[in-house]
Amino acid sequence: MRLIVLDTETTGLEPKQGHRLIEVGALEMVNRRLTGKSFHEYVHPERDIPMEAQAVHGITEEFLQDKPLFSAIADDFIEFVRDAELIIHNAPFDLGFLDNELAIVGKAAGRSYPKISDICKITDTLKLARQKHPGQKNNLDALCRRYGINNAHRELHGALLDSEILADVYLIMTGGQTDLMLAAETPSRKIDATAVNSRIESIQDDNLPVVLATSEELNAHHAKLETVAKESNDKCLWLESPE
């Protein structure tokens, strides 16, 4: 199944209060790898943007003056996400705004648009994170810190940027491999053998003690690798037999 990692930015928190969508970003994954296909649009909300919302995403009314209405992108968006599994952090929020925009467009055009959950499978990574890490902070920044994902370039929220970060979070959270798998497939990434040997010699010179894993630890490690292999369609590098 195609996975679509999706995020939105809005003028506020509640469509029922008249708030509207102003940005949607989505990235396609197939076989748990980004394909390079994406959907990204800024949208004119036909209303003002409160300063507290601008402080979160940095998107101003002036910036959106020449951007399309959602009606101009609705059909392309539906075509991009249809029949995919959507990966969304706090899915009810984004789906609420998307369904609201589609309802507004449909009413104006005299046609009926489906709800997103009727044409896509929905996976809420916030719900997954709360199950895996109960009682802890599970916003995107907290998950990046927990999983060692570098999001230093994320000074403000942005739909496409947050989708990229969420893709990494989702793959790690669900037992997949990200950079390690990409590194194995990228010929341009070569190991500097001289640097590695120099580091090994440096460690040896320090006479550091060598602590071997116990049999229980080795069994636990192997069990974890089996889980990784299952979630990555048997593409766990550490379980591959040497040639």
VEXVEXZA-876675 format. One record per residue (C-alpha): x, y, z; residue number from 1; chain. Coordinates in steps of 0.1 Angstrom, whole numbers, plus 5000, padded with zeros to 4 digits. Example, Ala and Ser with C-alpha at 12.3 -4.5 7.8 and 13.67 -1.06 7.14 Angstrom:
BEGIN
<site><east>5123</east><north>4955</north><up>5078</up><drenmi>1</drenmi><zalo>A</zalo></site>
<site><east>5137</east><north>4989</north><up>5071</up><drenmi>2</drenmi><zalo>A</zalo></site>
***
This chain:
BEGIN
<site><east>5000</east><north>5000</north><up>5000</up><drenmi>1</drenmi><zalo>A</zalo></site>
<site><east>5011</east><north>5036</north><up>4993</up><drenmi>2</drenmi><zalo>A</zalo></site>
<site><east>5018</east><north>5056</north><up>5024</up><drenmi>3</drenmi><zalo>A</zalo></site>
<site><east>5012</east><north>5093</north><up>5024</up><drenmi>4</drenmi><zalo>A</zalo></site>
<site><east>5028</east><north>5113</north><up>5052</up><drenmi>5</drenmi><zalo>A</zalo></site>
<site><east>5007</east><north>5144</north><up>5056</up><drenmi>6</drenmi><zalo>A</zalo></site>
<site><east>5006</east><north>5176</north><up>5076</up><drenmi>7</drenmi><zalo>A</zalo></site>
<site><east>4986</east><north>5209</north><up>5074</up><drenmi>8</drenmi><zalo>A</zalo></site>
<site><east>4989</east><north>5245</north><up>5087</up><drenmi>9</drenmi><zalo>A</zalo></site>
<site><east>4958</east><north>5265</north><up>5095</up><drenmi>10</drenmi><zalo>A</zalo></site>
<site><east>4946</east><north>5299</north><up>5107</up><drenmi>11</drenmi><zalo>A</zalo></site>
<site><east>4936</east><north>5284</north><up>5141</up><drenmi>12</drenmi><zalo>A</zalo></site>
<site><east>4925</east><north>5254</north><up>5160</up><drenmi>13</drenmi><zalo>A</zalo></site>
<site><east>4888</east><north>5248</north><up>5151</up><drenmi>14</drenmi><zalo>A</zalo></site>
<site><east>4870</east><north>5247</north><up>5117</up><drenmi>15</drenmi><zalo>A</zalo></site>
<site><east>4838</east><north>5252</north><up>5137</up><drenmi>16</drenmi><zalo>A</zalo></site>
<site><east>4851</east><north>5286</north><up>5147</up><drenmi>17</drenmi><zalo>A</zalo></site>
<site><east>4856</east><north>5296</north><up>5111</up><drenmi>18</drenmi><zalo>A</zalo></site>
<site><east>4893</east><north>5288</north><up>5109</up><drenmi>19</drenmi><zalo>A</zalo></site>
<site><east>4906</east><north>5276</north><up>5076</up><drenmi>20</drenmi><zalo>A</zalo></site>
<site><east>4935</east><north>5256</north><up>5060</up><drenmi>21</drenmi><zalo>A</zalo></site>
<site><east>4964</east><north>5275</north><up>5046</up><drenmi>22</drenmi><zalo>A</zalo></site>
<site><east>4990</east><north>5249</north><up>5037</up><drenmi>23</drenmi><zalo>A</zalo></site>
<site><east>4990</east><north>5212</north><up>5030</up><drenmi>24</drenmi><zalo>A</zalo></site>
<site><east>5021</east><north>5190</north><up>5025</up><drenmi>25</drenmi><zalo>A</zalo></site>
<site><east>5022</east><north>5153</north><up>5017</up><drenmi>26</drenmi><zalo>A</zalo></site>
<site><east>5050</east><north>5129</north><up>5008</up><drenmi>27</drenmi><zalo>A</zalo></site>
<site><east>5046</east><north>5095</north><up>4992</up><drenmi>28</drenmi><zalo>A</zalo></site>
<site><east>5062</east><north>5063</north><up>5004</up><drenmi>29</drenmi><zalo>A</zalo></site>
<site><east>5062</east><north>5029</north><up>4988</up><drenmi>30</drenmi><zalo>A</zalo></site>
<site><east>5077</east><north>4999</north><up>5005</up><drenmi>31</drenmi><zalo>A</zalo></site>
<site><east>5086</east><north>5023</north><up>5034</up><drenmi>32</drenmi><zalo>A</zalo></site>
<site><east>5108</east><north>5044</north><up>5012</up><drenmi>33</drenmi><zalo>A</zalo></site>
<site><east>5101</east><north>5080</north><up>5000</up><drenmi>34</drenmi><zalo>A</zalo></site>
<site><east>5095</east><north>5079</north><up>4963</up><drenmi>35</drenmi><zalo>A</zalo></site>
<site><east>5102</east><north>5116</north><up>4956</up><drenmi>36</drenmi><zalo>A</zalo></site>
<site><east>5065</east><north>5123</north><up>4948</up><drenmi>37</drenmi><zalo>A</zalo></site>
<site><east>5049</east><north>5150</north><up>4969</up><drenmi>38</drenmi><zalo>A</zalo></site>
<site><east>5019</east><north>5173</north><up>4971</up><drenmi>39</drenmi><zalo>A</zalo></site>
<site><east>5025</east><north>5208</north><up>4985</up><drenmi>40</drenmi><zalo>A</zalo></site>
<site><east>5002</east><north>5238</north><up>4982</up><drenmi>41</drenmi><zalo>A</zalo></site>
<site><east>4997</east><north>5271</north><up>5001</up><drenmi>42</drenmi><zalo>A</zalo></site>
<site><east>4960</east><north>5281</north><up>5001</up><drenmi>43</drenmi><zalo>A</zalo></site>
<site><east>4943</east><north>5314</north><up>5005</up><drenmi>44</drenmi><zalo>A</zalo></site>
<site><east>4920</east><north>5311</north><up>5035</up><drenmi>45</drenmi><zalo>A</zalo></site>
<site><east>4896</east><north>5339</north><up>5026</up><drenmi>46</drenmi><zalo>A</zalo></site>
<site><east>4900</east><north>5353</north><up>5061</up><drenmi>47</drenmi><zalo>A</zalo></site>
<site><east>4926</east><north>5369</north><up>5084</up><drenmi>48</drenmi><zalo>A</zalo></site>
<site><east>4953</east><north>5349</north><up>5101</up><drenmi>49</drenmi><zalo>A</zalo></site>
<site><east>4956</east><north>5357</north><up>5139</up><drenmi>50</drenmi><zalo>A</zalo></site>
<site><east>4990</east><north>5367</north><up>5152</up><drenmi>51</drenmi><zalo>A</zalo></site>
<site><east>4992</east><north>5337</north><up>5175</up><drenmi>52</drenmi><zalo>A</zalo></site>
<site><east>4988</east><north>5314</north><up>5145</up><drenmi>53</drenmi><zalo>A</zalo></site>
<site><east>5014</east><north>5333</north><up>5125</up><drenmi>54</drenmi><zalo>A</zalo></site>
<site><east>5038</east><north>5329</north><up>5154</up><drenmi>55</drenmi><zalo>A</zalo></site>
<site><east>5036</east><north>5291</north><up>5150</up><drenmi>56</drenmi><zalo>A</zalo></site>
<site><east>5040</east><north>5288</north><up>5113</up><drenmi>57</drenmi><zalo>A</zalo></site>
<site><east>5052</east><north>5322</north><up>5101</up><drenmi>58</drenmi><zalo>A</zalo></site>
<site><east>5027</east><north>5323</north><up>5072</up><drenmi>59</drenmi><zalo>A</zalo></site>
<site><east>5013</east><north>5358</north><up>5067</up><drenmi>60</drenmi><zalo>A</zalo></site>
<site><east>4982</east><north>5371</north><up>5050</up><drenmi>61</drenmi><zalo>A</zalo></site>
<site><east>5004</east><north>5390</north><up>5026</up><drenmi>62</drenmi><zalo>A</zalo></site>
<site><east>5022</east><north>5358</north><up>5016</up><drenmi>63</drenmi><zalo>A</zalo></site>
<site><east>4989</east><north>5341</north><up>5008</up><drenmi>64</drenmi><zalo>A</zalo></site>
<site><east>4974</east><north>5369</north><up>4987</up><drenmi>65</drenmi><zalo>A</zalo></site>
<site><east>4982</east><north>5354</north><up>4954</up><drenmi>66</drenmi><zalo>A</zalo></site>
<site><east>4978</east><north>5317</north><up>4965</up><drenmi>67</drenmi><zalo>A</zalo></site>
<site><east>4949</east><north>5296</north><up>4951</up><drenmi>68</drenmi><zalo>A</zalo></site>
<site><east>4917</east><north>5288</north><up>4969</up><drenmi>69</drenmi><zalo>A</zalo></site>
<site><east>4913</east><north>5253</north><up>4981</up><drenmi>70</drenmi><zalo>A</zalo></site>
<site><east>4887</east><north>5248</north><up>4954</up><drenmi>71</drenmi><zalo>A</zalo></site>
<site><east>4915</east><north>5251</north><up>4928</up><drenmi>72</drenmi><zalo>A</zalo></site>
<site><east>4935</east><north>5222</north><up>4943</up><drenmi>73</drenmi><zalo>A</zalo></site>
<site><east>4908</east><north>5200</north><up>4957</up><drenmi>74</drenmi><zalo>A</zalo></site>
<site><east>4906</east><north>5175</north><up>4928</up><drenmi>75</drenmi><zalo>A</zalo></site>
<site><east>4944</east><north>5171</north><up>4925</up><drenmi>76</drenmi><zalo>A</zalo></site>
<site><east>4946</east><north>5166</north><up>4963</up><drenmi>77</drenmi><zalo>A</zalo></site>
<site><east>4919</east><north>5139</north><up>4963</up><drenmi>78</drenmi><zalo>A</zalo></site>
<site><east>4936</east><north>5121</north><up>4934</up><drenmi>79</drenmi><zalo>A</zalo></site>
<site><east>4970</east><north>5122</north><up>4952</up><drenmi>80</drenmi><zalo>A</zalo></site>
<site><east>4958</east><north>5107</north><up>4984</up><drenmi>81</drenmi><zalo>A</zalo></site>
<site><east>4930</east><north>5084</north><up>4973</up><drenmi>82</drenmi><zalo>A</zalo></site>
<site><east>4934</east><north>5047</north><up>4984</up><drenmi>83</drenmi><zalo>A</zalo></site>
<site><east>4966</east><north>5055</north><up>5003</up><drenmi>84</drenmi><zalo>A</zalo></site>
<site><east>4973</east><north>5050</north><up>5040</up><drenmi>85</drenmi><zalo>A</zalo></site>
<site><east>4977</east><north>5085</north><up>5055</up><drenmi>86</drenmi><zalo>A</zalo></site>
<site><east>5003</east><north>5089</north><up>5082</up><drenmi>87</drenmi><zalo>A</zalo></site>
<site><east>4993</east><north>5120</north><up>5103</up><drenmi>88</drenmi><zalo>A</zalo></site>
<site><east>5004</east><north>5132</north><up>5137</up><drenmi>89</drenmi><zalo>A</zalo></site>
<site><east>4972</east><north>5141</north><up>5156</up><drenmi>90</drenmi><zalo>A</zalo></site>
<site><east>4950</east><north>5130</north><up>5127</up><drenmi>91</drenmi><zalo>A</zalo></site>
<site><east>4917</east><north>5143</north><up>5139</up><drenmi>92</drenmi><zalo>A</zalo></site>
<site><east>4930</east><north>5179</north><up>5137</up><drenmi>93</drenmi><zalo>A</zalo></site>
<site><east>4942</east><north>5177</north><up>5100</up><drenmi>94</drenmi><zalo>A</zalo></site>
<site><east>4913</east><north>5156</north><up>5089</up><drenmi>95</drenmi><zalo>A</zalo></site>
<site><east>4888</east><north>5180</north><up>5104</up><drenmi>96</drenmi><zalo>A</zalo></site>
<site><east>4903</east><north>5209</north><up>5084</up><drenmi>97</drenmi><zalo>A</zalo></site>
<site><east>4906</east><north>5189</north><up>5052</up><drenmi>98</drenmi><zalo>A</zalo></site>
<site><east>4870</east><north>5176</north><up>5054</up><drenmi>99</drenmi><zalo>A</zalo></site>
<site><east>4858</east><north>5211</north><up>5062</up><drenmi>100</drenmi><zalo>A</zalo></site>
<site><east>4875</east><north>5225</north><up>5031</up><drenmi>101</drenmi><zalo>A</zalo></site>
<site><east>4861</east><north>5198</north><up>5009</up><drenmi>102</drenmi><zalo>A</zalo></site>
<site><east>4826</east><north>5204</north><up>5023</up><drenmi>103</drenmi><zalo>A</zalo></site>
<site><east>4829</east><north>5241</north><up>5016</up><drenmi>104</drenmi><zalo>A</zalo></site>
<site><east>4841</east><north>5235</north><up>4980</up><drenmi>105</drenmi><zalo>A</zalo></site>
<site><east>4814</east><north>5208</north><up>4974</up><drenmi>106</drenmi><zalo>A</zalo></site>
<site><east>4786</east><north>5231</north><up>4987</up><drenmi>107</drenmi><zalo>A</zalo></site>
<site><east>4798</east><north>5260</north><up>4964</up><drenmi>108</drenmi><zalo>A</zalo></site>
<site><east>4801</east><north>5237</north><up>4934</up><drenmi>109</drenmi><zalo>A</zalo></site>
<site><east>4769</east><north>5218</north><up>4940</up><drenmi>110</drenmi><zalo>A</zalo></site>
<site><east>4787</east><north>5184</north><up>4942</up><drenmi>111</drenmi><zalo>A</zalo></site>
<site><east>4797</east><north>5160</north><up>4970</up><drenmi>112</drenmi><zalo>A</zalo></site>
<site><east>4832</east><north>5153</north><up>4980</up><drenmi>113</drenmi><zalo>A</zalo></site>
<site><east>4840</east><north>5122</north><up>5002</up><drenmi>114</drenmi><zalo>A</zalo></site>
<site><east>4855</east><north>5124</north><up>5036</up><drenmi>115</drenmi><zalo>A</zalo></site>
<site><east>4891</east><north>5116</north><up>5037</up><drenmi>116</drenmi><zalo>A</zalo></site>
<site><east>4886</east><north>5086</north><up>5060</up><drenmi>117</drenmi><zalo>A</zalo></site>
<site><east>4862</east><north>5072</north><up>5034</up><drenmi>118</drenmi><zalo>A</zalo></site>
<site><east>4889</east><north>5070</north><up>5007</up><drenmi>119</drenmi><zalo>A</zalo></site>
<site><east>4920</east><north>5065</north><up>5028</up><drenmi>120</drenmi><zalo>A</zalo></site>
<site><east>4932</east><north>5044</north><up>5057</up><drenmi>121</drenmi><zalo>A</zalo></site>
<site><east>4943</east><north>5066</north><up>5085</up><drenmi>122</drenmi><zalo>A</zalo></site>
<site><east>4972</east><north>5060</north><up>5109</up><drenmi>123</drenmi><zalo>A</zalo></site>
<site><east>4976</east><north>5085</north><up>5137</up><drenmi>124</drenmi><zalo>A</zalo></site>
<site><east>5012</east><north>5086</north><up>5149</up><drenmi>125</drenmi><zalo>A</zalo></site>
<site><east>5003</east><north>5106</north><up>5180</up><drenmi>126</drenmi><zalo>A</zalo></site>
<site><east>4980</east><north>5077</north><up>5191</up><drenmi>127</drenmi><zalo>A</zalo></site>
<site><east>5009</east><north>5052</north><up>5183</up><drenmi>128</drenmi><zalo>A</zalo></site>
<site><east>5033</east><north>5073</north><up>5203</up><drenmi>129</drenmi><zalo>A</zalo></site>
<site><east>5010</east><north>5075</north><up>5233</up><drenmi>130</drenmi><zalo>A</zalo></site>
<site><east>5007</east><north>5037</north><up>5232</up><drenmi>131</drenmi><zalo>A</zalo></site>
<site><east>5045</east><north>5032</north><up>5230</up><drenmi>132</drenmi><zalo>A</zalo></site>
<site><east>5054</east><north>5060</north><up>5254</up><drenmi>133</drenmi><zalo>A</zalo></site>
<site><east>5025</east><north>5065</north><up>5279</up><drenmi>134</drenmi><zalo>A</zalo></site>
<site><east>5028</east><north>5095</north><up>5303</up><drenmi>135</drenmi><zalo>A</zalo></site>
<site><east>5055</east><north>5112</north><up>5282</up><drenmi>136</drenmi><zalo>A</zalo></site>
<site><east>5055</east><north>5141</north><up>5258</up><drenmi>137</drenmi><zalo>A</zalo></site>
<site><east>5047</east><north>5128</north><up>5223</up><drenmi>138</drenmi><zalo>A</zalo></site>
<site><east>5047</east><north>5159</north><up>5201</up><drenmi>139</drenmi><zalo>A</zalo></site>
<site><east>5069</east><north>5159</north><up>5170</up><drenmi>140</drenmi><zalo>A</zalo></site>
<site><east>5098</east><north>5177</north><up>5187</up><drenmi>141</drenmi><zalo>A</zalo></site>
<site><east>5097</east><north>5153</north><up>5217</up><drenmi>142</drenmi><zalo>A</zalo></site>
<site><east>5097</east><north>5123</north><up>5194</up><drenmi>143</drenmi><zalo>A</zalo></site>
<site><east>5127</east><north>5137</north><up>5174</up><drenmi>144</drenmi><zalo>A</zalo></site>
<site><east>5147</east><north>5140</north><up>5206</up><drenmi>145</drenmi><zalo>A</zalo></site>
<site><east>5137</east><north>5106</north><up>5218</up><drenmi>146</drenmi><zalo>A</zalo></site>
<site><east>5146</east><north>5089</north><up>5185</up><drenmi>147</drenmi><zalo>A</zalo></site>
<site><east>5177</east><north>5110</north><up>5178</up><drenmi>148</drenmi><zalo>A</zalo></site>
<site><east>5163</east><north>5127</north><up>5147</up><drenmi>149</drenmi><zalo>A</zalo></site>
<site><east>5179</east><north>5160</north><up>5138</up><drenmi>150</drenmi><zalo>A</zalo></site>
<site><east>5152</east><north>5187</north><up>5134</up><drenmi>151</drenmi><zalo>A</zalo></site>
<site><east>5175</east><north>5217</north><up>5141</up><drenmi>152</drenmi><zalo>A</zalo></site>
<site><east>5163</east><north>5233</north><up>5109</up><drenmi>153</drenmi><zalo>A</zalo></site>
<site><east>5127</east><north>5234</north><up>5121</up><drenmi>154</drenmi><zalo>A</zalo></site>
<site><east>5124</east><north>5269</north><up>5136</up><drenmi>155</drenmi><zalo>A</zalo></site>
<site><east>5088</east><north>5272</north><up>5125</up><drenmi>156</drenmi><zalo>A</zalo></site>
<site><east>5061</east><north>5247</north><up>5117</up><drenmi>157</drenmi><zalo>A</zalo></site>
<site><east>5056</east><north>5240</north><up>5080</up><drenmi>158</drenmi><zalo>A</zalo></site>
<site><east>5034</east><north>5213</north><up>5064</up><drenmi>159</drenmi><zalo>A</zalo></site>
<site><east>5061</east><north>5199</north><up>5040</up><drenmi>160</drenmi><zalo>A</zalo></site>
<site><east>5089</east><north>5201</north><up>5065</up><drenmi>161</drenmi><zalo>A</zalo></site>
<site><east>5069</east><north>5185</north><up>5092</up><drenmi>162</drenmi><zalo>A</zalo></site>
<site><east>5059</east><north>5157</north><up>5068</up><drenmi>163</drenmi><zalo>A</zalo></site>
<site><east>5096</east><north>5150</north><up>5061</up><drenmi>164</drenmi><zalo>A</zalo></site>
<site><east>5103</east><north>5148</north><up>5098</up><drenmi>165</drenmi><zalo>A</zalo></site>
<site><east>5072</east><north>5127</north><up>5105</up><drenmi>166</drenmi><zalo>A</zalo></site>
<site><east>5083</east><north>5102</north><up>5079</up><drenmi>167</drenmi><zalo>A</zalo></site>
<site><east>5115</east><north>5096</north><up>5098</up><drenmi>168</drenmi><zalo>A</zalo></site>
<site><east>5097</east><north>5094</north><up>5131</up><drenmi>169</drenmi><zalo>A</zalo></site>
<site><east>5071</east><north>5069</north><up>5117</up><drenmi>170</drenmi><zalo>A</zalo></site>
<site><east>5097</east><north>5046</north><up>5102</up><drenmi>171</drenmi><zalo>A</zalo></site>
<site><east>5117</east><north>5044</north><up>5135</up><drenmi>172</drenmi><zalo>A</zalo></site>
<site><east>5086</east><north>5042</north><up>5156</up><drenmi>173</drenmi><zalo>A</zalo></site>
<site><east>5073</east><north>5012</north><up>5136</up><drenmi>174</drenmi><zalo>A</zalo></site>
<site><east>5106</east><north>4994</north><up>5136</up><drenmi>175</drenmi><zalo>A</zalo></site>
<site><east>5118</east><north>5003</north><up>5102</up><drenmi>176</drenmi><zalo>A</zalo></site>
<site><east>5153</east><north>5015</north><up>5091</up><drenmi>177</drenmi><zalo>A</zalo></site>
<site><east>5158</east><north>5049</north><up>5076</up><drenmi>178</drenmi><zalo>A</zalo></site>
<site><east>5193</east><north>5063</north><up>5071</up><drenmi>179</drenmi><zalo>A</zalo></site>
<site><east>5209</east><north>5029</north><up>5075</up><drenmi>180</drenmi><zalo>A</zalo></site>
<site><east>5190</east><north>5014</north><up>5046</up><drenmi>181</drenmi><zalo>A</zalo></site>
<site><east>5196</east><north>5044</north><up>5024</up><drenmi>182</drenmi><zalo>A</zalo></site>
<site><east>5233</east><north>5043</north><up>5032</up><drenmi>183</drenmi><zalo>A</zalo></site>
<site><east>5235</east><north>5007</north><up>5020</up><drenmi>184</drenmi><zalo>A</zalo></site>
<site><east>5219</east><north>5017</north><up>4987</up><drenmi>185</drenmi><zalo>A</zalo></site>
<site><east>5239</east><north>5049</north><up>4980</up><drenmi>186</drenmi><zalo>A</zalo></site>
<site><east>5272</east><north>5042</north><up>4962</up><drenmi>187</drenmi><zalo>A</zalo></site>
<site><east>5285</east><north>5077</north><up>4969</up><drenmi>188</drenmi><zalo>A</zalo></site>
<site><east>5287</east><north>5069</north><up>5006</up><drenmi>189</drenmi><zalo>A</zalo></site>
<site><east>5321</east><north>5053</north><up>5011</up><drenmi>190</drenmi><zalo>A</zalo></site>
<site><east>5338</east><north>5044</north><up>5043</up><drenmi>191</drenmi><zalo>A</zalo></site>
<site><east>5371</east><north>5061</north><up>5050</up><drenmi>192</drenmi><zalo>A</zalo></site>
<site><east>5392</east><north>5031</north><up>5060</up><drenmi>193</drenmi><zalo>A</zalo></site>
<site><east>5422</east><north>5052</north><up>5071</up><drenmi>194</drenmi><zalo>A</zalo></site>
<site><east>5400</east><north>5072</north><up>5095</up><drenmi>195</drenmi><zalo>A</zalo></site>
<site><east>5384</east><north>5040</north><up>5108</up><drenmi>196</drenmi><zalo>A</zalo></site>
<site><east>5418</east><north>5023</north><up>5114</up><drenmi>197</drenmi><zalo>A</zalo></site>
<site><east>5431</east><north>5055</north><up>5130</up><drenmi>198</drenmi><zalo>A</zalo></site>
<site><east>5402</east><north>5055</north><up>5154</up><drenmi>199</drenmi><zalo>A</zalo></site>
<site><east>5406</east><north>5018</north><up>5162</up><drenmi>200</drenmi><zalo>A</zalo></site>
<site><east>5443</east><north>5023</north><up>5170</up><drenmi>201</drenmi><zalo>A</zalo></site>
<site><east>5434</east><north>5053</north><up>5192</up><drenmi>202</drenmi><zalo>A</zalo></site>
<site><east>5410</east><north>5032</north><up>5212</up><drenmi>203</drenmi><zalo>A</zalo></site>
<site><east>5435</east><north>5004</north><up>5215</up><drenmi>204</drenmi><zalo>A</zalo></site>
<site><east>5461</east><north>5028</north><up>5228</up><drenmi>205</drenmi><zalo>A</zalo></site>
<site><east>5438</east><north>5039</north><up>5256</up><drenmi>206</drenmi><zalo>A</zalo></site>
<site><east>5436</east><north>5003</north><up>5269</up><drenmi>207</drenmi><zalo>A</zalo></site>
<site><east>5399</east><north>5004</north><up>5273</up><drenmi>208</drenmi><zalo>A</zalo></site>
<site><east>5383</east><north>4973</north><up>5288</up><drenmi>209</drenmi><zalo>A</zalo></site>
<site><east>5363</east><north>4951</north><up>5265</up><drenmi>210</drenmi><zalo>A</zalo></site>
<site><east>5329</east><north>4941</north><up>5278</up><drenmi>211</drenmi><zalo>A</zalo></site>
<site><east>5313</east><north>4912</north><up>5260</up><drenmi>212</drenmi><zalo>A</zalo></site>
<site><east>5275</east><north>4908</north><up>5258</up><drenmi>213</drenmi><zalo>A</zalo></site>
<site><east>5259</east><north>4880</north><up>5279</up><drenmi>214</drenmi><zalo>A</zalo></site>
<site><east>5240</east><north>4852</north><up>5262</up><drenmi>215</drenmi><zalo>A</zalo></site>
<site><east>5207</east><north>4868</north><up>5275</up><drenmi>216</drenmi><zalo>A</zalo></site>
<site><east>5217</east><north>4901</north><up>5259</up><drenmi>217</drenmi><zalo>A</zalo></site>
<site><east>5226</east><north>4884</north><up>5226</up><drenmi>218</drenmi><zalo>A</zalo></site>
<site><east>5193</east><north>4866</north><up>5226</up><drenmi>219</drenmi><zalo>A</zalo></site>
<site><east>5174</east><north>4899</north><up>5232</up><drenmi>220</drenmi><zalo>A</zalo></site>
<site><east>5194</east><north>4916</north><up>5205</up><drenmi>221</drenmi><zalo>A</zalo></site>
<site><east>5187</east><north>4888</north><up>5180</up><drenmi>222</drenmi><zalo>A</zalo></site>
<site><east>5150</east><north>4890</north><up>5189</up><drenmi>223</drenmi><zalo>A</zalo></site>
<site><east>5150</east><north>4927</north><up>5182</up><drenmi>224</drenmi><zalo>A</zalo></site>
<site><east>5166</east><north>4921</north><up>5148</up><drenmi>225</drenmi><zalo>A</zalo></site>
<site><east>5140</east><north>4896</north><up>5140</up><drenmi>226</drenmi><zalo>A</zalo></site>
<site><east>5113</east><north>4923</north><up>5147</up><drenmi>227</drenmi><zalo>A</zalo></site>
<site><east>5132</east><north>4948</north><up>5125</up><drenmi>228</drenmi><zalo>A</zalo></site>
<site><east>5133</east><north>4922</north><up>5097</up><drenmi>229</drenmi><zalo>A</zalo></site>
<site><east>5096</east><north>4915</north><up>5100</up><drenmi>230</drenmi><zalo>A</zalo></site>
<site><east>5087</east><north>4952</north><up>5098</up><drenmi>231</drenmi><zalo>A</zalo></site>
<site><east>5111</east><north>4959</north><up>5069</up><drenmi>232</drenmi><zalo>A</zalo></site>
<site><east>5101</east><north>4930</north><up>5047</up><drenmi>233</drenmi><zalo>A</zalo></site>
<site><east>5132</east><north>4910</north><up>5056</up><drenmi>234</drenmi><zalo>A</zalo></site>
<site><east>5156</east><north>4938</north><up>5048</up><drenmi>235</drenmi><zalo>A</zalo></site>
<site><east>5174</east><north>4939</north><up>5081</up><drenmi>236</drenmi><zalo>A</zalo></site>
<site><east>5211</east><north>4943</north><up>5072</up><drenmi>237</drenmi><zalo>A</zalo></site>
<site><east>5224</east><north>4927</north><up>5104</up><drenmi>238</drenmi><zalo>A</zalo></site>
<site><east>5206</east><north>4894</north><up>5097</up><drenmi>239</drenmi><zalo>A</zalo></site>
<site><east>5219</east><north>4890</north><up>5061</up><drenmi>240</drenmi><zalo>A</zalo></site>
<site><east>5243</east><north>4861</north><up>5056</up><drenmi>241</drenmi><zalo>A</zalo></site>
<site><east>5278</east><north>4872</north><up>5046</up><drenmi>242</drenmi><zalo>A</zalo></site>
<site><east>5288</east><north>4864</north><up>5010</up><drenmi>243</drenmi><zalo>A</zalo></site>
***
